[in-house]
């Protein structure tokens, strides 16, 4: 399994991502930048550790070209635009992160500035 995961990852280094939304970025990174701005990232994740920056998220996205890079092929997903599908993928990722960190507990609030 780990060989499969390694083979699926593209090999972009941090210098390969242009954070100014240029055409030189991989297509999936450009799509993520279009549907999730840095401002929205900061708003949604105020309690994150500083190492989990928007820029590092984009670097991680670049390593998985299928993330926000594939169109849905079954059922209702096939009718979604690429941007709509990407929003669903990002939402699913955040839902898993919330589940894994325990911030799903009733009564948990996130202080917003």
Secondary structure as GFF3:
##gff-version 3
##sequence-region A 1 113
A	DSSP	alpha_helix	2	8	.	.	.	ID=ss1
A	DSSP	three_ten_helix	14	16	.	.	.	ID=ss2
A	DSSP	alpha_helix	27	35	.	.	.	ID=ss3
A	DSSP	alpha_helix	38	44	.	.	.	ID=ss4
A	DSSP	alpha_helix	54	62	.	.	.	ID=ss5
A	DSSP	three_ten_helix	75	79	.	.	.	ID=ss6
A	DSSP	alpha_helix	82	101	.	.	.	ID=ss7
###
